[in-house]
Amino acid sequence: MVDSTRHSVVAVVLRVRDGRLESLVRGVPLGSGETLEEALSRAVDVGALAHHEQLETRLLADGTLATVYLGLVPADRDLDGDWRPAGSDELVVAATARLRAKLSYTNAGFALAPAVFTISELREIYVAALGHDVAATNLQRVLVRRGVLERVEGVRAPGRAGGRPAALFRFASSSLEVTDQFAVLAPRRPGSRASA
């Protein structure tokens, strides 16, 4: 039986570091007279998040009713905590599924990427977040066509392997926007050309 007097707020925060999707999960009991957003601010430093949204309300294993939030942190921003590889925890799975969906039809990548990046660096973030390969040229083409990315002055020097200097980009907006309501960034099917 659900104890309606027990309500908690849980933050599931995601970021991409070193080519892998990581999660941080923190929860706090909802205080008397406290709003959900106030409790969220106690659970996690909301100011460090580039984006957050209510994910779902669910009953936890201990019978507590929990309102769960998804938070996203850019790759170059620090947020202290017990970060772990995004795994099979139910809340992390739900947050990851929401992120993957949003990467398809919104500009949500802004909340995971540093302020300025190369297409190769952005591809690494998308690959880690989506859990499947994405062609860099297709990713650039799709995001530029949607008006999501802007070219900025300067280039990134070639790495140890050499090559040409890489162009620099940034997201055109730092707030969540629907860019293509019918889009999907899906894994490539065998025998088909790479998708973005």
C-alpha positions in Angstrom: 0.0 0.0 0.0 1.2 3.5 -0.9 2.0 5.8 2.0 0.8 9.1 0.6 2.6 11.0 3.3 6.0 9.9 1.9 7.1 11.7 -1.2 10.6 12.2 -2.5 12.2 14.0 -5.4 14.9 12.2 -7.3 17.3 13.8 -9.8 18.8 11.6 -12.5 21.6 13.6 -14.1 23.3 12.5 -17.3 26.5 13.7 -18.9 29.1 12.4 -21.4 32.7 12.1 -20.3 35.5 10.2 -22.1 33.2 8.8 -24.7 30.7 7.3 -22.3 27.3 8.2 -20.9 27.4 8.6 -17.1 24.7 9.1 -14.5 24.3 10.6 -11.1 21.2 9.8 -9.0 20.3 11.8 -5.9 17.1 11.9 -4.0 15.6 13.8 -1.1 12.4 13.6 0.9 9.9 16.4 0.0 9.7 18.7 2.9 6.4 20.0 4.4 5.3 23.0 2.3 8.2 22.5 -0.1 7.7 22.7 -3.8 9.1 19.9 -6.1 11.6 22.4 -7.6 12.8 23.5 -4.1 13.4 19.8 -3.2 15.1 19.3 -6.5 17.5 22.2 -5.7 18.4 20.4 -2.4 19.0 17.1 -4.3 21.3 18.6 -6.9 22.9 21.9 -7.9 20.3 23.0 -10.4 22.6 25.9 -11.5 25.1 23.4 -12.8 22.5 21.8 -15.1 22.2 23.0 -18.6 18.6 21.6 -18.8 16.2 19.8 -16.4 12.7 18.6 -16.8 10.2 16.4 -14.9 10.6 12.9 -16.1 7.9 10.9 -14.3 6.2 10.1 -11.0 6.5 6.5 -9.8 6.3 4.3 -6.8 9.8 3.3 -5.5 10.5 -0.2 -4.1 10.3 1.1 -0.5 6.7 2.4 -1.1 7.7 6.0 -1.4 6.1 8.1 -4.2 8.8 9.8 -6.1 8.8 12.6 -8.6 11.8 12.0 -10.9 13.7 14.7 -12.8 16.1 14.4 -15.7 19.0 16.8 -15.6 21.7 17.2 -18.3 25.2 18.5 -17.7 27.6 19.7 -20.4 30.8 17.7 -20.9 33.0 20.6 -19.7 31.1 21.5 -16.5 31.8 19.9 -13.2 29.2 18.6 -10.8 30.4 16.7 -7.8 29.0 13.4 -7.0 29.1 9.6 -7.4 29.1 9.4 -11.2 28.7 5.9 -12.7 28.4 4.5 -16.2 24.7 4.8 -17.2 23.4 1.3 -16.5 20.3 -0.8 -15.9 18.8 1.1 -12.9 15.2 1.7 -13.8 15.3 5.4 -13.3 18.5 5.8 -15.3 17.0 3.6 -18.1 14.0 5.9 -18.2 16.1 9.1 -18.2 18.4 7.7 -21.0 15.3 6.8 -23.1 14.0 10.3 -22.7 17.4 11.8 -23.6 17.7 9.6 -26.7 14.2 10.6 -27.9 14.9 14.3 -27.3 18.2 14.1 -29.3 16.1 13.0 -32.3 13.7 15.9 -32.5 15.1 18.7 -30.4 18.4 20.6 -29.9 19.0 18.8 -26.6 22.6 18.2 -27.5 23.4 21.8 -26.3 22.9 20.5 -22.7 25.6 17.9 -23.1 28.2 19.7 -25.3 30.8 22.3 -24.3 30.2 25.8 -25.5 32.4 25.4 -28.6 33.3 22.1 -30.3 34.3 20.3 -33.5 31.9 18.1 -35.3 34.1 15.1 -34.3 33.8 16.1 -30.6 30.0 16.5 -31.0 29.7 13.1 -32.7 31.4 11.5 -29.8 28.8 13.0 -27.4 25.9 11.9 -29.6 27.3 8.3 -30.1 27.7 7.9 -26.3 24.3 9.4 -25.6 22.4 7.5 -28.3 24.2 4.2 -27.8 24.9 3.7 -31.5 27.1 5.0 -34.2 26.3 8.3 -36.0 28.2 9.5 -39.1 29.8 12.9 -38.4 29.0 14.2 -41.9 25.3 13.3 -41.5 25.1 14.7 -38.0 26.5 18.0 -39.2 24.3 18.1 -42.3 21.1 17.4 -40.2 21.9 19.8 -37.4 23.0 22.6 -39.7 19.9 22.1 -41.9 17.7 22.4 -38.8 19.4 25.6 -37.8 20.7 24.0 -34.6 24.4 24.6 -35.2 26.4 27.8 -36.0 29.9 28.0 -37.3 32.2 30.1 -35.1 35.5 31.7 -35.9 38.7 29.7 -35.4 39.8 26.1 -35.8 41.0 23.3 -33.6 44.6 22.3 -34.3 45.1 18.8 -35.6 45.8 16.1 -33.1 48.9 13.8 -32.9 47.6 11.9 -35.9 47.8 15.0 -38.1 45.2 16.1 -40.6 43.6 19.4 -41.3 42.5 21.9 -38.6 38.9 21.2 -37.6 36.1 23.9 -37.9 34.5 25.0 -34.6 30.7 25.1 -34.0 28.3 26.0 -31.2 24.6 25.4 -30.6 22.4 28.3 -31.8 20.3 28.2 -28.7 20.9 27.2 -25.1 17.3 26.4 -24.3 15.4 23.4 -25.4 13.6 23.7 -28.8 11.8 21.3 -31.0 13.7 21.3 -34.3 11.9 18.5 -36.2 8.9 16.8 -34.6 9.0 13.9 -36.9 12.7 13.1 -36.8 14.5 10.1 -35.4 18.2 9.4 -34.9 18.1 5.7 -35.3 20.8 3.1 -35.6 21.9 2.1 -39.0 20.2 -1.0 -40.4 22.5 -3.6 -42.0 22.9 -2.8 -45.7 21.6 0.8 -45.4 23.6 4.0 -45.6 24.6 5.7 -42.3 21.9 7.7 -40.6 22.3 10.7 -38.3 
